[in-house]
Amino acid sequence: MRENRDDNASSSTPSVPMLKLVDCFFRITAIPLSIAAIWLTVTNQEDNSDYGIVKFSNLLGLKYMVCISAICAGYAFVAAVSSWVRSLVAKAWLFFLSDQIVAYLMLTSGAAVLEILYLAYNGDQQVTWSEACSSYGKFCSKMKIALILHSLALGCFIILAAISAFRFFSMFDPPSVSSNKEVEEERRT
């Protein structure tokens, strides 16, 4: 039954070598995107004569994004190299779990930076916190670019999570649907 399904599936699903190349492409693409987001964030600072200097280390959410981006870039490199090692490729569950975790971590760090940018542009009137981007426009602009790069890396990891899920779940046969007659016969015996 499995052999028959594989023959039929090969015409409608991407071939394994092609899927491996797409997987490797997205892993390698995520590395420079993450590194660029880190570099923009770490080097981003602006001095204002009225309010002082602002830099990434002043904001916990930006530190979190830098740490997660570094972890994700490192993981993407190791996973890209490991995807060509036959003994590790057979461990589809390892890539599935890791890709899911990395995608969720990237999502949480992107949300943290998005919140910081929202508050920097709009402030919070209920706590009398005014917006800051009119005073620190260069800082906010660089953070927007870093968030865009981070979001592109997140997109790569979402695609990778889907690819690894496909690889993992395609190892199993789908559940068979029993007819009513078979179920009745099983009950009788």
Secondary structure, 3 states (H helix, E strand, C coil): CHHHHHHHHHHHCCCHHHHHHHHHHHHHHHHHHHHHHHHHHHCCEEEECCCEEEEHHHCHHHHHHHHHHHHHHHHHHHHHHHCCCHHHHCCHHHHHHHHHHHHHHHHHHHHHHHHHHHHHHHCEHHHCECCCCCCCHHHHHHHHHHHHHHHHHHHHHHHHHHHHHHHHHCCCCCCCCCCHHHHHHHHHC
